[in-house]
Amino acid sequence: MIRLSDRNTVEGIVRVVEVQDGVLWLQPEQTSTCGSCASAGQCGKGIGSLARRNEARRFSIAHQDGLGLGVGERIVVGIAPRILVKAALIAYGLPLTTALAAAGIAQSWFGGDLATLLAAATGLACGLWMARLGARRLSASGELAPRFLRRAKPGESDGGKSES
């Protein structure tokens, strides 16, 4: 679970899995709710194996000198909520808006179901392409990169409660 801190940052606890050439490779910790969903029995089986999913969740941040972080340490990273909203609007809002706008225009101009469907599909494709460009821009500017906040306290969890 991700929580909103007092510093108005969305925080998450991650574990350092590799340190190389000034880069920390991090992996989010599983939350206590993992395994309680309806498909918990299928996790880790088949194509989407646990190792493959864990590998896909890894991300990196620049290693700050003087922190002395090593493999296995737990740290807290954060990102501004406005960046998460911006990313969600680009990833979901933009394609949906372009699909609905194209479908609406086609419906008013042509009135046929086939034309509306084709226009919606074209609008969705254009929206996905624009979202990809927007995500690249956000990524290149460094806005999407989480920031190191602090070392995680012993027993600290993403839910903000200490485990006893």
Secondary structure, DSSP 8 states (H G I E B T S, - for coil): --EE-TTS-EEEEEEEEEEETTEEEEEE---TTTT-STTGGGTT-TTS-HHHHHHHH-EEEE--TTS---TT-EEEEEE-HHHHHHHHIIIIIHHHHHHHHHHHHHHHHT--HHHHHHHHHHHHHHHHHHHHHHHHHHHHHTTTS-EEEEE--TTB-TTS-B--
